[in-house]
Amino acid sequence: MKLKWSQHAYESLTDVLDYSYENFGYLQQLTMEEIIMSSIDKLVDFPNMCPVIPEISNNVREYRKLVVTREISVIYWYDEEFVYVSFIWDIRRSLHHIYYIFKND
């Protein structure tokens, strides 16, 4: 399997890393990026390891949540060829916000 990133995923990763930099500094930003990326890399070998999120899943895609840290989760889905990284979620934001992002996806 290979990884594919959505535009939402890139934008939300940038938001998370910017927040980390602005509030905790450059070293924390690098650490956060490394933790997120290494966690996502595990999905290539174990795409089924995380629970389904029924609130945003639909008949086409079964979205899953990978918990990276206490504050950060990765929303993704997969098929036979790819793991699609959809969003990097700062869980301090409501799931309701995430629902609107994915309802037409």
MDTraj code that builds the backbone (N, CA, C; nanometers):
import mdtraj as md
import numpy as np

residues = "MET LYS LEU LYS TRP SER GLN HIS ALA TYR GLU SER LEU THR ASP VAL LEU ASP TYR SER TYR GLU ASN PHE GLY TYR LEU GLN GLN LEU THR MET GLU GLU ILE ILE MET SER SER ILE ASP LYS LEU VAL ASP PHE PRO ASN MET CYS PRO VAL ILE PRO GLU ILE SER ASN ASN VAL ARG GLU TYR ARG LYS LEU VAL VAL THR ARG GLU ILE SER VAL ILE TYR TRP TYR ASP GLU GLU PHE VAL TYR VAL SER PHE ILE TRP ASP ILE ARG ARG SER LEU HIS HIS ILE TYR TYR ILE PHE LYS ASN ASP".split()
xyz = np.array([
    [0.0828, -0.1187, 0.0000],
    [0.0000, 0.0000, 0.0000],
    [0.0872, 0.1250, 0.0000],
    [0.0292, 0.2312, -0.0520],
    [0.0968, 0.3599, -0.0550],
    [0.0070, 0.4643, 0.0105],
    [0.0672, 0.5774, 0.0460],
    [-0.0076, 0.6878, 0.1058],
    [-0.0461, 0.7902, 0.0010],
    [-0.1651, 0.8467, 0.0173],
    [-0.2090, 0.9631, -0.0609],
    [-0.2650, 1.0641, 0.0377],
    [-0.2268, 1.1886, 0.0204],
    [-0.2714, 1.2959, 0.1086],
    [-0.3720, 1.3837, 0.0370],
    [-0.4795, 1.4188, 0.1046],
    [-0.5766, 1.5140, 0.0503],
    [-0.5279, 1.6565, 0.0765],
    [-0.5883, 1.7508, 0.0082],
    [-0.5562, 1.8915, 0.0329],
    [-0.5917, 1.9300, 0.1765],
    [-0.7051, 1.8780, 0.2274],
    [-0.7434, 1.9031, 0.3667],
    [-0.6351, 1.8538, 0.4632],
    [-0.5766, 1.7389, 0.4312],
    [-0.4728, 1.6827, 0.5180],
    [-0.3501, 1.7729, 0.5222],
    [-0.3051, 1.8182, 0.4060],
    [-0.1896, 1.9091, 0.4033],
    [-0.2184, 2.0380, 0.4802],
    [-0.3338, 2.0951, 0.4576],
    [-0.3695, 2.2215, 0.5236],
    [-0.3816, 2.2035, 0.6749],
    [-0.4440, 2.0954, 0.7160],
    [-0.4618, 2.0742, 0.8597],
    [-0.3297, 2.0387, 0.9276],
    [-0.2407, 1.9674, 0.8586],
    [-0.1079, 1.9407, 0.9135],
    [-0.0324, 2.0718, 0.9322],
    [-0.0402, 2.1592, 0.8345],
    [0.0248, 2.2899, 0.8445],
    [-0.0302, 2.3681, 0.9636],
    [-0.1627, 2.3646, 0.9820],
    [-0.2243, 2.4335, 1.0955],
    [-0.1722, 2.3795, 1.2292],
    [-0.1662, 2.2483, 1.2409],
    [-0.1188, 2.1855, 1.3647],
    [0.0269, 2.2219, 1.3907],
    [0.1097, 2.2144, 1.2874],
    [0.2517, 2.2445, 1.3054],
    [0.2755, 2.3930, 1.3319],
    [0.1992, 2.4788, 1.2681],
    [0.2099, 2.6229, 1.2955],
    [0.1728, 2.6526, 1.4407],
    [0.0650, 2.5915, 1.4862],
    [0.0230, 2.6103, 1.6252],
    [0.1327, 2.5639, 1.7203],
    [0.1897, 2.4488, 1.6910],
    [0.2967, 2.3944, 1.7750],
    [0.4165, 2.4891, 1.7788],
    [0.4538, 2.5412, 1.6648],
    [0.5669, 2.6345, 1.6568],
    [0.5385, 2.7631, 1.7341],
    [0.4218, 2.8206, 1.7112],
    [0.3877, 2.9490, 1.7740],
    [0.3759, 2.9394, 1.9257],
    [0.3324, 2.8244, 1.9756],
    [0.3091, 2.8111, 2.1188],
    [0.4194, 2.7389, 2.1954],
    [0.4983, 2.6554, 2.1252],
    [0.5969, 2.5733, 2.1960],
    [0.7373, 2.5797, 2.1364],
    [0.7504, 2.6385, 2.0188],
    [0.8833, 2.6549, 1.9605],
    [0.9169, 2.5535, 1.8522],
    [1.0304, 2.5800, 1.7916],
    [1.0742, 2.5031, 1.6750],
    [1.1002, 2.3557, 1.7064],
    [1.1664, 2.3273, 1.8188],
    [1.1964, 2.1873, 1.8505],
    [1.0694, 2.1061, 1.8733],
    [0.9714, 2.1658, 1.9390],
    [0.8439, 2.0961, 1.9599],
    [0.7719, 2.0740, 1.8269],
    [0.7818, 2.1721, 1.7370],
    [0.7213, 2.1571, 1.6050],
    [0.7842, 2.0388, 1.5308],
    [0.9170, 2.0296, 1.5335],
    [0.9848, 1.9174, 1.4677],
    [0.9458, 1.7838, 1.5304],
    [0.9390, 1.7813, 1.6615],
    [0.9002, 1.6589, 1.7316],
    [0.7580, 1.6179, 1.6938],
    [0.6674, 1.7148, 1.6918],
    [0.5280, 1.6866, 1.6563],
    [0.5195, 1.6325, 1.5133],
    [0.5915, 1.6948, 1.4212],
    [0.5896, 1.6486, 1.2828],
    [0.6417, 1.5057, 1.2723],
    [0.7485, 1.4751, 1.3430],
    [0.8045, 1.3402, 1.3395],
    [0.7073, 1.2372, 1.3959],
    [0.6420, 1.2713, 1.5054],
    [0.5446, 1.1799, 1.5672],
    [0.4277, 1.1543, 1.4720],
    [0.3750, 1.2597, 1.4119],
    [0.2618, 1.2452, 1.3194],
    [0.3012, 1.1604, 1.1988],
    [0.4146, 1.1936, 1.1381],
    [0.4550, 1.1230, 1.0156],
    [0.4877, 0.9760, 1.0433],
    [0.5539, 0.9464, 1.1530],
    [0.5858, 0.8062, 1.1825],
    [0.4597, 0.7265, 1.2146],
    [0.3630, 0.7906, 1.2772],
    [0.2354, 0.7235, 1.3045],
    [0.1614, 0.6923, 1.1747],
    [0.1590, 0.7892, 1.0844],
    [0.0913, 0.7701, 0.9560],
    [0.1608, 0.6609, 0.8741],
    [0.2917, 0.6551, 0.8798],
    [0.3659, 0.5517, 0.8057],
    [0.3239, 0.4107, 0.8467],
    [0.2843, 0.3915, 0.9711],
    [0.2403, 0.2596, 1.0187],
    [0.1117, 0.2141, 0.9502],
    [0.0323, 0.3092, 0.9042],
    [-0.0940, 0.2746, 0.8391],
    [-0.0735, 0.1987, 0.7083],
    [0.0401, 0.2184, 0.6454],
    [0.0688, 0.1483, 0.5194],
    [0.0679, -0.0027, 0.5425],
    [0.1227, -0.0462, 0.6547],
    [0.1279, -0.1895, 0.6859],
    [0.0055, -0.2390, 0.7623],
    [-0.0589, -0.1499, 0.8357],
    [-0.1722, -0.1895, 0.9202],
    [-0.2896, -0.0934, 0.9035],
    [-0.3488, -0.0859, 0.7864],
    [-0.4545, 0.0130, 0.7627],
    [-0.5826, -0.0120, 0.8423],
    [-0.6014, -0.1326, 0.8876],
    [-0.7240, -0.1704, 0.9581],
    [-0.7110, -0.1563, 1.1098],
    [-0.6002, -0.1001, 1.1576],
    [-0.5707, -0.1019, 1.3008],
    [-0.6513, -0.0028, 1.3840],
    [-0.7182, 0.0894, 1.3213],
    [-0.7877, 0.1952, 1.3954],
    [-0.9388, 0.1830, 1.3806],
    [-1.0117, 0.2372, 1.4785],
    [-1.1581, 0.2251, 1.4739],
    [-1.2225, 0.3148, 1.3685],
    [-1.3355, 0.2692, 1.3220],
    [-1.4172, 0.3441, 1.2263],
    [-1.4864, 0.4578, 1.3009],
    [-1.5032, 0.5712, 1.2316],
    [-1.5780, 0.6842, 1.2870],
    [-1.7146, 0.6853, 1.2173],
    [-1.8159, 0.6303, 1.2797],
    [-1.9464, 0.6194, 1.2126],
    [-2.0103, 0.7542, 1.1807],
    [-1.9777, 0.8586, 1.2590],
    [-2.0391, 0.9893, 1.2382],
    [-2.0041, 1.0516, 1.1039],
    [-1.8887, 1.0183, 1.0478],
    [-1.8497, 1.0770, 0.9187],
    [-1.8345, 0.9735, 0.8082],
    [-1.8453, 0.8458, 0.8403],
    [-1.8381, 0.7425, 0.7366],
    [-1.9668, 0.7420, 0.6559],
    [-1.9581, 0.6889, 0.5342],
    [-2.0759, 0.6826, 0.4482],
    [-2.0711, 0.5532, 0.3677],
    [-2.1569, 0.5400, 0.2697],
    [-2.1625, 0.4173, 0.1898],
    [-2.0410, 0.4011, 0.0992],
    [-1.9693, 0.5084, 0.0752],
    [-1.8543, 0.5047, -0.0149],
    [-1.7246, 0.4832, 0.0620],
    [-1.7113, 0.5505, 0.1775],
    [-1.5859, 0.5459, 0.2523],
    [-1.6109, 0.5178, 0.3991],
    [-1.5215, 0.4387, 0.4546],
    [-1.5252, 0.4088, 0.5963],
    [-1.4069, 0.4823, 0.6604],
    [-1.4340, 0.5992, 0.7157],
    [-1.3281, 0.6790, 0.7760],
    [-1.2871, 0.6204, 0.9106],
    [-1.1575, 0.6295, 0.9378],
    [-1.1019, 0.5776, 1.0627],
    [-1.0213, 0.6855, 1.1323],
    [-0.9985, 0.6651, 1.2611],
    [-0.9250, 0.7632, 1.3407],
    [-0.8033, 0.6986, 1.4050],
    [-0.6858, 0.7521, 1.3724],
    [-0.5603, 0.7119, 1.4333],
    [-0.5248, 0.8157, 1.5390],
    [-0.5192, 0.7747, 1.6644],
    [-0.4818, 0.8654, 1.7725],
    [-0.3296, 0.8736, 1.7754],
    [-0.2784, 0.9952, 1.7560],
    [-0.1339, 1.0177, 1.7520],
    [-0.0836, 1.0654, 1.8875],
    [-0.1475, 1.1663, 1.9425],
    [-0.1183, 1.2163, 2.0772],
    [-0.2513, 1.2431, 2.1459],
    [-0.2451, 1.2941, 2.2642],
    [-0.3679, 1.3258, 2.3374],
    [-0.4504, 1.4302, 2.2634],
    [-0.3826, 1.5181, 2.1878],
    [-0.4528, 1.6259, 2.1172],
    [-0.4695, 1.6048, 1.9671],
    [-0.3940, 1.5134, 1.9081],
    [-0.3898, 1.5008, 1.7624],
    [-0.4323, 1.3614, 1.7177],
    [-0.5229, 1.3584, 1.6197],
    [-0.5636, 1.2333, 1.5557],
    [-0.5574, 1.2516, 1.4048],
    [-0.5456, 1.1403, 1.3345],
    [-0.5427, 1.1410, 1.1885],
    [-0.6692, 1.0727, 1.1395],
    [-0.7406, 1.1398, 1.0509],
    [-0.8596, 1.0819, 0.9893],
    [-0.8164, 1.0279, 0.8527],
    [-0.8496, 0.9020, 0.8258],
    [-0.8073, 0.8392, 0.7014],
    [-0.9081, 0.7349, 0.6573],
    [-0.8912, 0.6888, 0.5358],
    [-0.9662, 0.5751, 0.4840],
    [-0.8718, 0.5008, 0.3895],
    [-0.9091, 0.3805, 0.3484],
    [-0.8204, 0.3045, 0.2603],
    [-0.9000, 0.2167, 0.1651],
    [-0.8311, 0.1788, 0.0587],
    [-0.8833, 0.0787, -0.0337],
    [-0.7721, -0.0234, -0.0560],
    [-0.7793, -0.1001, -0.1630],
    [-0.6806, -0.2061, -0.1843],
    [-0.5409, -0.1547, -0.2177],
    [-0.5314, -0.0339, -0.2713],
    [-0.4019, 0.0193, -0.3131],
    [-0.3444, 0.1277, -0.2233],
    [-0.4320, 0.2114, -0.1663],
    [-0.3851, 0.3307, -0.0976],
    [-0.4476, 0.3492, 0.0396],
    [-0.3715, 0.4157, 0.1259],
    [-0.4252, 0.4743, 0.2487],
    [-0.4360, 0.6228, 0.2189],
    [-0.5560, 0.6760, 0.2306],
    [-0.5831, 0.8164, 0.1997],
    [-0.5889, 0.8959, 0.3297],
    [-0.4904, 0.9794, 0.3511],
    [-0.4896, 1.0659, 0.4693],
    [-0.5816, 1.1827, 0.4375],
    [-0.6883, 1.1960, 0.5162],
    [-0.7902, 1.2960, 0.4874],
    [-0.7779, 1.4229, 0.5695],
    [-0.7351, 1.4099, 0.6947],
    [-0.7355, 1.5264, 0.7823],
    [-0.6508, 1.4980, 0.9049],
    [-0.5758, 1.5972, 0.9496],
    [-0.5061, 1.5898, 1.0776],
    [-0.5919, 1.6704, 1.1739],
    [-0.6471, 1.6050, 1.2720],
    [-0.7487, 1.6635, 1.3587],
    [-0.6913, 1.6981, 1.4950],
    [-0.6949, 1.8251, 1.5284],
    [-0.6688, 1.8694, 1.6648],
    [-0.7995, 1.8443, 1.7383],
    [-0.8021, 1.7472, 1.8258],
    [-0.9284, 1.7017, 1.8840],
    [-0.9939, 1.8034, 1.9758],
    [-0.9251, 1.9137, 2.0009],
    [-0.9887, 2.0215, 2.0762],
    [-1.0947, 2.0909, 1.9906],
    [-1.0915, 2.0642, 1.8587],
    [-1.1975, 2.1112, 1.7692],
    [-1.3061, 2.0043, 1.7673],
    [-1.4284, 2.0442, 1.7536],
    [-1.5384, 1.9488, 1.7643],
    [-1.5460, 1.8567, 1.6427],
    [-1.5982, 1.7389, 1.6658],
    [-1.6231, 1.6440, 1.5577],
    [-1.7271, 1.7003, 1.4621],
    [-1.8129, 1.7849, 1.5127],
    [-1.9145, 1.8496, 1.4295],
    [-1.8478, 1.9290, 1.3163],
    [-1.7390, 1.9971, 1.3464],
    [-1.6626, 2.0709, 1.2449],
    [-1.6090, 1.9742, 1.1386],
    [-1.5583, 1.8622, 1.1808],
    [-1.5033, 1.7616, 1.0887],
    [-1.6145, 1.7060, 1.0005],
    [-1.7319, 1.6841, 1.0578],
    [-1.8453, 1.6318, 0.9813],
    [-1.8739, 1.7185, 0.8582],
    [-1.8721, 1.8494, 0.8760],
    [-1.9012, 1.9385, 0.7630],
    [-1.7947, 1.9318, 0.6547],
    [-1.6733, 1.9050, 0.6932],
    [-1.5666, 1.8920, 0.5944],
    [-1.5896, 1.7692, 0.5061],
    [-1.6349, 1.6600, 0.5675],
    [-1.6453, 1.5328, 0.4969],
    [-1.7830, 1.4959, 0.4454],
    [-1.8840, 1.5710, 0.4769],
    [-2.0195, 1.5289, 0.4391],
    [-2.0384, 1.5197, 0.2880],
    [-1.9650, 1.5972, 0.2122],
    [-1.9763, 1.5911, 0.0666],
    [-1.8555, 1.5247, 0.0006],
    [-1.7711, 1.4661, 0.0800],
    [-1.6487, 1.4046, 0.0281],
    [-1.6766, 1.2679, -0.0326],
])
top = md.Topology()
chain = top.add_chain()
for i, resn in enumerate(residues, 1):
    res = top.add_residue(resn, chain, resSeq=i)
    for name in ("N", "CA", "C"):
        top.add_atom(name, md.element.get_by_symbol(name[0]), res)
traj = md.Trajectory(xyz[None], top)
